[in-house]
Amino acid sequence: MSFDPRLFRDALGQFPTGVCVVTASPAGFAAFGMTVNSFAAVSLDPPLILWSLQKDSELADAWSETNVFAVNVLNSGQQDLSSRYARKNEHDLHPDHYFIGEANVPVIKDAVASFECELDARHDGGDHLILVGRVVEMENGPHTEPLVFHGGRYRVLD
C-alpha cells in the first residue's frame, strides 16, 4: 500500500474537533496566539492537557522559550479569531482579544473555557512537537456553544 499524506489529512479531518487559540507571552516576545485543533485532555490527577505544534512553525522559537501558556476553547461566535490567529505571520494578540490571567498568561476573552498551564513536558511527535501542560488555573466562560471544525470547515453544534 502506498501512503498518501493528503488522503491521511482528509481522513483525519473527518473527526470533528473543537477549535482553540493557544496563547503565550514569553520574555522577548509580544503576546501571541495561534489556532490549533490538536487539543486533548491527558489526566485529571494531575490535571494535564496537550496540544501539538508543527516543528517548522514560524512560532517555533517563541514556543521554545515558553514555560506557561493558555489553551482557549473558542465559542461559536469566535470564528474570526480562529481565522486571524491561523494566518501565517498574524499571531500578535490584539489587545481587545485578551486579558492577563491568574498565571500571568494571555487569556482569550469570552472563550468557552481557558486552561492556564505550566509546561510539563515536550515530546517528539514526527513533524510536530507535543506540548503537555499542567493546568494551574481555569476559566469557564459564558455558557455558549463551542466552535467546531470538521471536513475542512467551521461548524456549529445544533
Phi, psi and omega in degrees: 000130173272145183258123180256110181302326180293317177296323177298313179299316179298319179295318177298326180293350177280351177268113180295137179229158169284165180243130182234153166245121178266130186237152177199170179206064181291159179305135178089359181229146172291155175304132183222163177216151176218142182281134177220155170233020182260026181280139176207152172281145178245311188208144174273328182219097006283163181285104182237141174230169175217161171206164185240140180243127175296130187299331180264019177300144176295348178259009183304317180297317179297318180292333178290341179261002187263126175245350174225146181201169175232140172254119185247115180278116186285150175270167186298342179267007184250027178302324179298322177294317178301312181296317181299310186276001173270342183286141176300135178062022179235049189252351177296128182288133174285135183304331179286348187267349186213168170227166178271123183280182183298332180268015178062041180230146178296137180233130180291129178295143173064017174295154177300318176205150176226137181241109178273129190229151164261138180299126179259321182196154170240135180230142174292136178219059181068240179275007178237161172249129179265120180254124179255128180243141173267119182289124179247339176213155181213140175237131170259117184280200179297150181282081179235168179287146177282158172279135184237147177237130181204134176061032178081011182222153171288146179224162173236138178291142177265000000 
